[in-house]
Amino acid sequence: MATIIQPKDDKDGVTNECKKLLSSLPKERGWRTEHIYLFQGYWCQPKQIQAILSFQSHFHALDSDLVLATIPKSGTTWLKALAFAIVNRHRFPISKSDHPLLFSNPHDLVPFFEYNVYMGNEDPAGYLSGLPSPRIFCTHIPYSAMADSIKSSRCKVVYICRNPLDTFVSSWIYTDKIRSDGVPPLPFEEAFDMFCEGKIGYGPFWDHVLGYWNESRERPDKVLFLRYEDMKADVVSHLKKLALHLGYPFSEDEEERGEVERLAELCSFEKMKELEVNKSGKSIMNFENQKLFRKARVGDWVNYLSPSMEERLRKEIEARFQGSGLSF
């Protein structure tokens, strides 16, 4: 069933019904927009809240669907590229000069539920029906807020997390680049306080990560949990694990021919950053692609966080993840 689009306010771009909901929610200063709101236990922007409500009400997962999940600035673009290349490698051979990843940003190839499918889309059902099988989606939505059909179906979920120190720094730098018109810069120290308090898009960070971590431990056949740092250190073995979980494992012949390594190279940060489409094109919500590619380095936080900031965040992390079996 297609979502019924109600008249929207020109300034906020949300329905009157959503505005009523927002008026009842706790709010804080936004990182990119004027405000973020505490919705279903996590912080979110108005347009995303409206899209998520539609997603939760209308999305029907197929058993063949593949869902990639992240909290922002944790390797989302990279994971999209890897998953698309793995699943479509027979349709689009890695070595071909016309591979879609050479001419399209990964965000144009793997749609977000909350940005592409259900935000401002007057015919989500029509959009979904036009996607090739298997359908690959991405989301920043916490597992607790996923559409019920995703949880109950046999579709596969992949989650990638990143060290929270790097996640914070990358998030602050990126959101400062894409701030809405009229929204003043968020000072680094204030943003850090908000991150530690959990007030970040789709956060708290630890709740987001633990939601997928716990599900991956209870249902490893359903949810694959990956670490950004581990993948950077050994991309080949993690690509094999990712392909197996998605249901498209590499054959012995492919491994012997070096297809895994070639795929890793095609999707590498260095390769994607140099492509013309990622230098001049636009994708998510009309943001410039070049702003998605900064450094992709592990440990870059040392160039931004003071010793006291590091100590504070590490203590917060230790307390939040204690007893979970997950550490950073």
C-alpha positions in Angstrom: 0.0 0.0 0.0 1.4 3.4 -0.9 1.8 6.0 1.8 -0.8 8.8 1.6 1.1 12.1 1.5 -0.6 14.9 3.4 -0.1 18.6 2.8 3.2 19.7 4.1 4.4 22.9 5.7 6.8 24.6 3.3 9.4 25.3 6.1 9.5 21.9 7.9 8.4 19.6 5.1 6.3 17.5 7.6 2.6 16.7 7.9 0.4 18.3 10.4 0.0 14.9 12.1 3.7 14.6 12.5 3.9 18.2 13.8 1.5 17.2 16.6 3.7 14.3 17.5 6.8 16.5 17.5 5.2 18.9 19.9 4.9 16.1 22.5 8.5 14.9 22.2 11.6 16.1 24.1 13.9 18.1 21.9 17.4 19.3 21.8 19.5 21.5 19.6 20.2 19.7 16.3 23.6 18.9 14.8 22.5 19.7 11.3 19.0 21.0 11.7 17.4 23.3 14.2 16.2 20.5 16.5 16.4 16.8 17.1 13.7 14.9 18.9 13.6 11.9 21.2 11.4 9.4 19.3 10.9 5.8 20.2 14.0 6.0 22.4 16.4 7.6 20.0 17.2 11.1 18.7 16.0 12.0 15.2 15.2 14.9 12.9 11.6 15.7 11.9 11.6 14.5 8.3 13.2 11.2 9.3 10.6 10.7 12.0 7.8 11.1 9.5 9.5 8.7 7.0 10.2 6.1 9.7 6.6 6.1 10.8 5.6 5.4 7.2 8.3 2.7 6.9 7.1 1.0 10.1 3.5 1.0 8.9 3.9 0.0 5.3 7.1 -1.9 4.5 6.7 -5.6 3.8 10.1 -7.4 3.8 10.8 -10.3 1.4 12.8 -13.3 2.5 15.3 -12.4 -0.2 15.8 -8.8 1.0 19.2 -7.7 2.3 19.4 -4.9 4.9 22.5 -2.9 5.7 22.5 -1.0 9.0 24.8 1.6 10.6 24.8 4.5 12.8 26.0 7.5 10.7 29.7 7.8 9.8 30.5 4.2 10.6 31.4 3.0 7.1 28.0 3.2 5.5 29.2 4.1 2.0 31.8 1.4 2.0 29.4 -1.3 3.2 26.9 -0.3 0.5 29.6 -0.6 -2.2 30.8 -3.9 -0.9 27.4 -5.5 -0.6 26.2 -4.2 -4.1 29.4 -5.5 -5.7 29.2 -8.9 -4.0 25.5 -9.6 -4.8 25.7 -8.3 -8.4 29.1 -9.6 -9.3 27.8 -12.1 -11.9 25.5 -9.4 -13.4 28.2 -6.8 -13.3 31.7 -8.5 -13.4 34.2 -6.7 -11.2 36.7 -6.3 -14.0 34.3 -4.6 -16.5 35.0 -1.0 -17.3 31.3 -0.2 -17.2 30.7 -1.4 -13.6 27.9 0.7 -11.9 30.2 1.6 -9.0 32.5 3.4 -11.4 29.8 5.8 -12.4 27.3 5.9 -9.5 27.8 6.7 -5.9 26.9 3.7 -3.6 24.0 5.7 -2.1 22.4 5.8 -5.6 22.6 2.0 -5.9 21.5 1.0 -2.4 18.5 3.1 -1.1 17.9 4.2 2.4 14.5 3.4 3.9 14.3 6.7 5.6 15.7 8.9 2.9 15.0 7.4 -0.5 12.0 5.1 -0.1 9.8 6.9 2.4 10.9 10.5 2.6 8.9 12.7 0.2 8.1 9.7 -2.0 4.5 9.8 -3.2 4.6 6.2 -4.4 6.8 4.1 -2.2 5.1 0.9 -3.3 5.8 1.7 -7.0 9.4 2.5 -6.1 9.8 -0.8 -4.3 8.2 -2.8 -7.1 10.8 -1.4 -9.5 13.8 -2.6 -7.6 15.7 -5.6 -8.9 15.9 -8.8 -6.9 17.5 -9.2 -4.4 16.5 -5.9 -3.0 19.3 -4.3 -1.0 18.4 -1.5 1.4 20.3 0.5 4.0 19.2 2.2 7.2 20.4 4.1 10.2 17.3 3.1 12.2 17.9 1.2 15.4 17.0 -2.5 15.4 14.2 -1.9 18.0 12.5 0.4 15.5 12.8 -1.8 12.5 9.6 -2.7 10.6 8.1 -5.9 12.1 8.3 -7.7 8.8 12.1 -7.4 8.8 12.3 -9.0 12.2 9.9 -11.8 11.3 11.1 -12.6 7.8 14.2 -14.5 6.8 15.8 -11.5 5.2 19.4 -10.9 6.2 20.8 -7.9 8.2 24.4 -6.7 8.2 25.5 -4.2 10.8 28.9 -2.4 10.9 30.1 -0.4 13.9 33.1 1.9 14.3 35.1 3.0 17.3 32.9 5.7 19.0 35.8 8.1 19.2 36.3 8.1 15.4 32.5 8.0 14.9 32.1 11.2 16.9 34.8 13.1 15.1 33.6 12.1 11.7 30.0 12.9 12.5 30.9 16.4 13.8 33.0 17.2 10.7 30.4 15.9 8.3 27.3 17.5 9.8 29.1 20.8 9.9 29.6 20.6 6.1 25.9 19.8 5.4 24.2 22.1 8.0 20.8 23.4 6.9 20.7 27.1 5.9 20.3 29.3 8.9 21.6 26.7 11.4 24.7 28.0 13.3 27.7 25.8 13.6 27.7 23.4 16.6 30.9 24.0 18.6 33.1 21.0 18.9 33.0 20.9 22.7 29.2 21.2 22.8 28.8 18.4 20.2 31.1 16.2 22.3 29.0 16.8 25.4 25.9 15.9 23.4 27.5 12.7 22.0 28.5 11.6 25.5 24.9 12.3 26.6 23.6 10.2 23.7 22.1 13.1 21.8 23.3 12.3 18.3 21.3 11.4 15.3 19.8 7.9 15.8 21.7 7.7 19.1 22.5 7.1 21.9 25.5 5.5 20.1 25.7 2.6 22.6 22.0 1.8 22.5 22.2 1.7 18.7 25.2 -0.6 18.6 24.0 -2.9 21.4 20.6 -3.4 19.7 22.3 -5.0 16.7 25.0 -6.6 18.8 22.6 -8.4 21.0 20.5 -9.5 18.1 23.5 -10.8 16.3 24.4 -13.0 19.3 20.8 -14.3 19.6 20.3 -14.8 15.9 23.7 -15.0 14.1 22.0 -16.5 11.0 19.9 -13.3 10.8 22.3 -10.5 11.8 26.0 -10.3 10.9 27.9 -7.8 13.2 31.0 -6.3 11.7 33.6 -3.9 13.1 35.0 -1.2 10.8 38.5 -1.5 12.3 38.6 -5.2 11.8 37.5 -4.9 8.2 40.2 -2.3 7.5 42.8 -4.6 8.9 41.7 -7.7 7.0 39.3 -6.8 4.2 39.6 -10.1 2.3 38.5 -12.4 5.1 35.7 -10.1 6.1 34.5 -9.9 2.5 34.2 -13.7 2.4 32.3 -13.6 5.7 30.0 -10.9 4.3 29.4 -12.7 1.1 28.5 -16.0 2.9 26.0 -14.2 5.2 24.3 -12.4 2.3 23.9 -15.8 0.5 26.4 -15.1 -2.3 29.6 -16.9 -1.2 32.7 -16.8 -3.3 33.6 -20.0 -5.0 37.0 -21.6 -4.7 37.6 -20.7 -8.4 36.8 -17.0 -7.7 39.1 -17.0 -4.7 41.9 -18.6 -6.8 41.4 -16.0 -9.5 41.7 -13.1 -7.0 38.2 -12.0 -7.4 37.9 -11.1 -3.7 40.9 -8.9 -3.9 39.7 -7.2 -7.0 36.3 -6.5 -5.4 38.0 -5.0 -2.4 40.0 -2.7 -4.7 37.0 -1.7 -6.6 35.2 -0.6 -3.4 38.3 0.8 -1.6 38.1 4.3 -0.2 41.0 5.4 -2.4 39.3 4.2 -5.6 35.9 5.6 -4.8 37.3 9.0 -3.7 39.0 9.5 -7.1 36.0 8.7 -9.2 34.4 11.7 -11.0 30.9 10.9 -9.7 32.3 11.2 -6.2 34.1 14.5 -6.9 31.2 16.4 -8.5 28.0 14.4 -8.1 25.2 14.5 -5.5 23.3 11.8 -3.8 21.6 11.6 -0.4 19.2 14.5 0.1 21.1 16.3 -2.7 24.3 16.5 -0.5 27.6 16.6 -2.4 29.3 13.2 -2.8 32.7 14.6 -2.2 31.8 15.4 1.4 31.3 11.7 2.1 35.0 11.0 1.5 37.4 12.5 4.0 40.1 10.2 5.4 38.5 6.8 6.4 41.4 6.4 8.8 41.4 4.4 12.0 42.4 6.4 15.0 42.1 9.9 13.4 40.3 11.0 16.6 43.8 11.6 18.2 44.1 14.8 16.1 40.9 16.2 17.6 40.1 15.0 21.1 42.0 16.3 24.1 43.3 13.8 26.7 40.4 14.8 29.1 37.8 14.2 26.3 39.3 10.8 25.5 39.2 9.8 29.2 35.6 10.9 29.6 34.4 9.1 26.5 36.4 5.9 27.3 34.8 5.8 30.8 31.4 6.3 29.2 32.0 3.5 26.8 33.3 1.1 29.5 30.2 1.7 31.6 27.7 1.5 28.7 29.1 -1.8 27.3 30.0 -3.5 30.5 28.9 -7.1 30.6 27.8 -7.0 26.9 30.8 -8.9 25.6 31.5 -6.0 23.2 34.4 -3.7 23.8 36.4 -1.0 21.8 
